[in-house]
Amino acid sequence: MKRKYRDEIVKFTFLIPALLFFTLVILVPFVRGINIAFTNWDGIAEHYKYVGLRNIILFFQDNEVIGPLKNTLFFAFITTFFVNVFGLILAVALNNKFKGVNFLKAVIFMPMVISLVLAAVIWRYVFSDIYPLIFNTSGGLLGNPNTVMWGIAIICIWKETGLAMVIYFAGLQTIPKDMYECARIDGANPVQQFFKITMPLLMPAFTYCIPLWLGTGLRQFDYSMVATKGGPGRASETMAMYIYNYEFPYFKAGYGQMSALILFAMILVITLIITQYLRRKEVEF
């Protein structure tokens, strides 16, 4: 019994560096952020005053938050839908052995490897120089307030579809080939096989991918910052950028922290609901 406890303690010691890192980098700042959210701190002064629920009231009374909230929801749901749909289609299409299949996989995954800055530079050139020539328009998607979020979403979809493809492809490898053979013998066509075999057995991959991209999209900051810096005007400002602006340029750290907590709660609720729904689907199938 003593040896068993000693072995467990030894195993636990391997977790100590990760736990210390998590505590110092995530847990401590999060707890301090909760405290700051109820103050009027400007982010610089040594002293600040507690203001109770005033920051929450100000947040829900601020009409300027509507634009970033709409942009965030639009980006999150559009990118989640298309990244997963395209990733699944590519995974199914490449789940066959033919000459050059590995090369195609590498090419499709390549955008995920390059930096976001380089991806933004590439697509800014495409939208500003190539897009107007093809569609005979003036200006690109990123320069128009009505289309800028579509442009940013396209950059994300292009860059991250390869990762979704890899995850779905890995899920396809776990499906027994015998099930498809039996389905063909019973007269099922490829479409029926996809919806009756592939989709149900890929539910664990859906449970991972959909909340992952949904949560990432809801806290989206980097694409808008790198591609447009929130412009033109504030047309591509997201909730994360809204929080950043109040934390730093506006020097309203207390309000910014409260906005961050509200965004955190929104992401937590949405992703938990989606995850629980998908997990129930796994059990049903």
N, C-alpha and C positions, 0 to 999 in steps of 0.2 A: 504493500500500500504506500509506504514512504517513497519507494522508488518511483511509483506511478506519479505521485505529487511532484517529485523532483523533476521528472521528465516533462510534466506540464509546465512547471515554472521555467525550465530551460526553453521550451517552445515559446512561452510568452515573452521571454526576453528579446526574441527576434522581432517582436512587434513594437518594442519600446521606441526605437528611432522613428518609425512611422507615426506612432501615437504622439510623440513629442512634436514632430513636424506639423501634424494636423492641429494640435492644440495651439501652437504658437502662430501658425499662419492662417488658420481658419476660425477655430473656436474662440480664442481670445479677442481677435478683431470683431467677430460677430457680436459677442457679448458687449464689448465696448460700444459698438455701433448702436445697439438697442438703447443704451444709456444716453448716447449723444442725440438720438432721434427725438427725445423729449426735452431738448434744450434749444436755445437760440445761438449756439456756438457758431462762430464764423470760420472756424477751421484754423485760426491763427492765434487768437487771444488765449492767455493762460486760464482765464476764468470765464464761466458762462452761467446762464441762469436757466433754471427749469421752467418750462412753459406749459407743462401738462399735455393736453390733447390739441393744443393750438395748431401744431404742424399737420395733424391729420385733417382738421377742419379746413385749413388753408389748401391742402392737397385736393380735397373734393370740391372746393369752391373755385379752383383755378381752371378757367376755361382753356388755357394754353396747353393743358395736359391732354386734351382730347386728340389733338393732331398726333403727337407721339404715340398715344395708345392705339389709335387706328393703324398707324404705320407698323407698330410692333405686331399687332394681331394679324394684319395682312401678310407681313413678311413670314411670320411663324407658320401660318396655315398653308400659304402658297408653297413655301420651300419644303415643308414636311410632306405635302401631297406629292409634288413633282419629284423630289429626291427619291422617295420611296417607290413611286410608280416606275420611274425610269430605271432605278436600281434593280427592281424586281424583274422588269422586262429584259434588261441586259443579262442578268444572272441566268434567267431561263434560256435566253437565246444562246448564251455561251456555255451552257451545261451540256454541250455536245462536243465530241472530239472531231476536229477538222483541222486542216493545215492552217497555221497562223493563229489559232485560238488564244494561245498564251501571249502572243504579241499584242492582240487586240485587248486582252485584259490589262496588260501593262500600260497601253496607250490610254485606256479609259480611266485607269487609276492615277495616271501621271498628274492631272491637275491637283489632286489631293496632296501631292508631295511638294509642289511649288509654293512659295510664300504668298500670303494674301496680298502683299504690296504688289508683287509682280502680276498676280491675277487681275488686280484693279487697274494696273497700267495697261495690260493687254486689252481689257474690255473697254476702258476709256477710249483707246484708239479705235476699237471696233465700232463703238457707238458714235463717236464723233466724226470718223472719216469713211468707214465702210457702210454703216447703216443708212446714212442719208443718200448714198449713191444707189443702193439697192432699192430703197423704198421712195426715192425721189422726194425727200423731205428736208427741211432745214433744221439742223440741230439733231442731237441724238437723244436717246432715252434718258440719260442722266442729266441733261440740261433742261428737261421739261418737268415742271412740278407735277403734272398729271401722270407721267410715266416713269418718274425716277425710281419709285419703289419696285416697279417691274424690272428695271434695269439692274438694280442691286440684287433682286431675287434671282435673276438669270445668272449673275456671277456666282452666287452661292450654289445654285443648282448645278452649274457646270463644274464647279470645284469639288463638290461633295458627293455627287452621284456615284463616283467610283468606290467610295467607302461603303455606301449602301449596297452596291453590287457585290462587293466582297463578302459582306455579312450574309446576304441572301444566298449567295453561291455556296457558302459554307453550310447553310441550313439545308440546301438542296442535296448536299452530299450525305446527309443523315437519313434521307428518305430511301427505304429499300426499293431496289429496282424491280423486285418481284411484284410489288403492288401495281406497277404500271403494266407489267406483263399480264397479270391477271385481269386488269381492266381492259386491255386490248382484246384478250380472249373473249371477254364478256361483251365486246362490241362497243366499248366507250371510245369516242373520238378524242383527239388531242385537247379540245376545249373542255370537254367533260372531265378528262383526266386532270386538267389544271385546276378546275373549280372543286372537284370532288376529292382529289388526293393532294395536289401540291399546296393549295391554299390552306386547307386545314392543318396539314403537317408542318407548315411554315409559321404557324401562329406564335411559337416562341421567338422567332426572329422579328415578327411584327411587334411583339410585346417589348422587345428591346429597341428597335429602330424608331418606331413612331414617337414614343415619349422622349427619346434622346433628341431627335431633331425638333420636336415641338418645344422642349425646354430650352434648347440652344437658340431657337428662333425668338422665343419670348424675351431672352436676355441679350439679344443681338446688339452689338456695339461696333465691332471691328469693321464689318462690311461698309456700314454707313460712314464711319469716321474716315476710313482709308479712301473710299471711292468718291465721296461728295462732301465730307465734313458736315453732314446734315443739310446741305443745300440741294437745289437752289432755294435761298431763303431758309426756311425750316421744313421744307417739303419732305425731306428724308430723315428727319430727326426721330429717333426711337426713344423708348422709355429709358433705356440705359444711357443714352446721350443726354436726355433730359436730366437724369440724376447726376451725371458727370458735370453738366454745366452749373448746377446749383452747388455741387461740392467744391468746385475749383474756380471757374471764372467769376461766378456770382458771389462767392464767399458766404454761402448759406448752408454750412455743413449740417446743421441740425435738421433743416427742412429736407436736404438731400438724403440724409440717412433715413428719415421717415418715409420718403418716397421709395427708397431702396427696399425697406421692409415691406411696404405695401406690394411692390413688384414681386418680392420673394414669396409672399403669401399667395399672390395670384398664380405664380408659376407652380408652387407646391400643390395648390388645389387642383389646377387643370391637369397637371401631369399625373397626380394620384388618381383622379377620376378616370382618365384614359387608360392608365396602367391596370387598374382594377377591372375595368370593362374588358380589356384584352385578355387578362388572365382568366376571367370567367369564360371567355370564348375558347380558351385552350382546354378547359375542363369539359365544356360541351362537346367539343370535337373529339 
